[in-house]
Amino acid sequence: MTVVGFGSIGQDTARKATAFGIHVTGVRRRPVPVEEEKSTVAPEIAERVVGFEKIMEVLPTSDYVVLVLPLTAQTRGCFGRDHFAAMKKTSIFVNIGRGKTVDYEALYDALHDQKIGAAAMDVADEEPLPESRKLWDLPNILISPHGADLTPDAAKDCAALVKENLLRFSKGEPLLHHADKHLGY
């Protein structure tokens, strides 16, 4: 499995996949020196972590490609025709990040022409995905309503994070999950 977007959600995805014996490669925004690829970020959950510049090298080796990208100026439409062409014909493509990071015409063509095996999309470039979109007609796609983050503990976990950050704020301590306004996430 290749997890594109190796932040906290990508790493959690990798952790779950690793528990099932799946070999994971993480792809992150910044380049990773070759000597650090096997030890960077989270060696217990990824056999290799590479920068985005090496994505075309790892896609042909992946049975699953999971996008967990934020939407920024750099990621808008960043996964397209060339990426799908580089994947195995049996690969399954999953997007649980942001819908506008994918070229949906290229995705449709890859699925329709059986260039990839299947796709599971929890997000779309337009939500809800209009009934008129051709993706609905394909037998090899699963479309869900942007709910992958809805777990039984989601509300409790969110409340705990808000509580912790309020305590940190009141003490002048750094907040958890602080967004970088320059990066856009």
C-alpha positions, 0 to 999 in steps of 0.5 A: 500500500502506498499512502500519499499524505503521510501526516497524522491521518496517513500514518494512522491509515498505515498503522491499521494496514500494517496490523493486517500484514500490509507492507506500506510506503508513505509519501510525504510532501518534503523529500526524504534523503535515500539513507533515511527512507527506511527510518524516517517518520514511523519505521514501525508502520512504513517500510519506506517513506519518500518525498512526493518527487518519488511517487511515480517510482512507488505507484507501480509497486502498489496494490492499494494507493490511498490519498490522504492529502489536504487541499492546498495550491500545490495539491489541487488536481495533483493526482491525475492521468499520469499517476493512474497510468503508472499504477498496476491494472489491479490496483485499488485507488482510495481517496479519503483526503480532499476531493479536489486533489484528484483529476476526476476525468482521468479517474473515470477514464482509468476505471472505465478503460480498466487501467486500474482495478477499482476505486473507493471515494469518500470525497469528491471534487463536488459534494455531494457528487451530482447524479449526472456524473459518469462515475456513478455508472461504473461498476468498479467504484465505491462512492461514500458520502464523505464520512470516513472520519465518522467513527463511534468515538469521533465526538468523544475524541473531538471533545477531548482535543478541545478540552486539552487545547483549552487547558493548554491555551489557558497555560500559554502552552502550544496547542495540539493539531495547530494549523500552519496558515502558510501551508494551508493545513 
